Amino acid sequence: MVKKSLHHPVYYDEIVDRISRLSENSRGKWGRMNVCQMLKHCDLVLQIALKKTELPRINYAFKAIGIVTKIEMHIFNNGIPRNMPTFQKLIVNFECDFDESKNNLLKTLEEFRTACKSKTLPDHHSLFGNMTEKDWQFLEYKHLDHHLKQFNV
C-alpha cells in the first residue's frame, strides 16, 4: 500500500481537489461537525505545524499513546479511527461561514506546503512527540484524508 503524504505533488493536489469538491450541502457520514466546522477544524490542525496554534502540554500517559499511535500509523499505514477525541482548542462547535472556512483551509494548506519546502516545520508536537518533516507531511495527509472521507470526497 502506498504511503500518501503532502510532500508528493500528486497527493497534495488530490487533497486540494477533494476540498474543492465540498459544498455547503456536503453531509458527514459520522461525527457531530458539519462541513464548515470540519473545514475550520482542519485549518486549525494545520496551523499547529505553522506555529499559529499552540497545543497545551499533556501528561506522559497520553503522550506515550500519541507517540505509539504515530509509530503505528507509519508502520501499518492505517487511518485515523472515527470519533477520536481531540484537543479542546481544536473543537469547532460553533457556526461558521462555509466559503471563508474553505478558502482559509486552502490558504493554510499552501502555507504548510511553503513551510515544508523551506523546512521550517516544528520538530515537536504535544501529542506525537518528536516530529520530522516526513512525519508532519504524512500525518497531516492522514488527518485531511480522514475528514474528507467523512464528507464523501
Stockholm file with secondary structure:
# STOCKHOLM 1.0

chainA/1-153         MVKKSLHHPVYYDEIVDRISRLSENSRGKWGRMNVCQMLKHCDLVLQIALKKTELPRINYAFKAIGIVTKIEMHIFNNGIPRNMPTFQKLIVNFECDFDESKNNLLKTLEEFRTACKSKTLPDHHSLFGNMTEKDWQFLEYKHLDHHLKQFNV
#=GR chainA/1-153 SS CCCCCTTSHHHHHHHHHHHHTCCTTCCCSSSSCCHHHHHHHHHHHHHHHTTSSCCCCCCHHHHHHHHHHHHHHHHHCCCCCTTCCCCGGGCCCSCCCHHHHHHHHHHHHHHHHHHHHTTCCCSEETTTEECCHHHHHHHHHHHHHHHHHHTTC
#=GC SS_cons         CCCCCTTSHHHHHHHHHHHHTCCTTCCCSSSSCCHHHHHHHHHHHHHHHTTSSCCCCCCHHHHHHHHHHHHHHHHHCCCCCTTCCCCGGGCCCSCCCHHHHHHHHHHHHHHHHHHHHTTCCCSEETTTEECCHHHHHHHHHHHHHHHHHHTTC
//
